[in-house]
Amino acid sequence: VTLQEEMDFVDAYMYLNKVRFRENIQLEKHIAPEILQKKIAPLSLQMLIENAIKHNIISKDKPLTIDIFADDSK
């Protein structure tokens, strides 16, 4: 799928997690617009986000911020 499609899915997935964790979970995206049409394995980012949620503490005292970085470097 394209990176754009995967990011749209990630946004929907994070919406569900924000319902559960409210403001205690944040997603920051740093993606160069010119690479949004490149291909990526389906659901690969969701698995990474699931892993981050599963293996970290998420609370008011310890909110979780997940950063996604992508650029055109090889």
Phi, psi and omega per residue, in radians:
V1 nan 2.881 3.075
T2 -1.355 2.744 3.093
L3 -1.043 -0.617 3.108
Q4 -1.077 -0.787 3.113
E5 -1.088 -0.728 -3.141
E6 -1.139 -0.703 3.124
M7 -1.180 -0.616 3.064
D8 -1.088 -0.718 3.109
F9 -1.157 -0.729 3.112
V10 -1.060 -0.717 3.112
D11 -1.061 -0.740 3.109
A12 -1.150 -0.724 3.122
Y13 -1.124 -0.721 3.121
M14 -1.200 -0.558 3.064
Y15 -1.010 -0.785 3.120
L16 -1.111 -0.691 3.125
N17 -1.226 -0.547 3.082
K18 -1.195 -0.521 3.046
V19 -1.104 -0.698 -3.123
R20 -1.319 -0.833 -3.002
F21 -1.797 -0.074 -3.121
R22 0.962 -2.286 -3.083
E23 -1.435 0.101 -3.112
N24 -1.466 -0.039 3.065
I25 -2.320 2.355 -3.126
Q26 -2.334 2.607 3.059
L27 -2.154 2.170 3.073
E28 -2.017 2.249 -3.101
K29 -1.976 2.269 3.105
H30 -2.220 1.440 -3.020
I31 -2.201 2.200 3.093
A32 -1.170 2.218 -3.074
P33 -1.003 -0.524 -3.074
E34 -1.233 -0.197 -3.138
I35 -1.837 0.091 -3.112
L36 -1.131 -0.287 3.122
Q37 -1.679 0.010 3.069
K38 -1.262 2.779 -3.069
K39 -1.591 2.598 3.117
I40 -2.544 2.680 3.128
A41 -1.148 2.361 -3.127
P42 -1.018 2.412 3.072
L43 1.146 0.144 -3.102
S44 -1.141 -0.701 3.125
L45 -1.239 -0.619 3.105
Q46 -1.054 -0.741 3.136
M47 -1.088 -0.684 3.109
L48 -1.138 -0.715 3.125
I49 -1.181 -0.745 3.076
E50 -0.983 -0.766 -3.141
N51 -1.088 -0.753 3.123
A52 -1.095 -0.703 3.135
I53 -1.199 -0.759 -3.089
K54 -1.140 -0.668 -2.983
H55 -1.807 0.272 3.096
N56 -2.286 2.779 3.060
I57 -1.491 2.356 3.091
I58 -2.232 1.932 3.140
S59 -2.652 3.068 3.101
K60 -1.108 -0.661 3.128
D61 -1.314 -0.496 -3.104
K62 -2.321 1.290 3.109
P63 -1.185 2.697 3.138
L64 -1.871 2.219 3.023
T65 -2.008 2.173 3.115
I66 -1.857 2.152 3.120
D67 -1.849 2.307 3.051
I68 -2.020 2.115 3.138
F69 -2.001 2.429 3.044
A70 -2.667 2.333 3.032
D71 -2.454 -3.065 -3.036
D72 -1.659 0.265 3.120
S73 -1.287 2.665 -3.042
K74 -1.663 nan nan
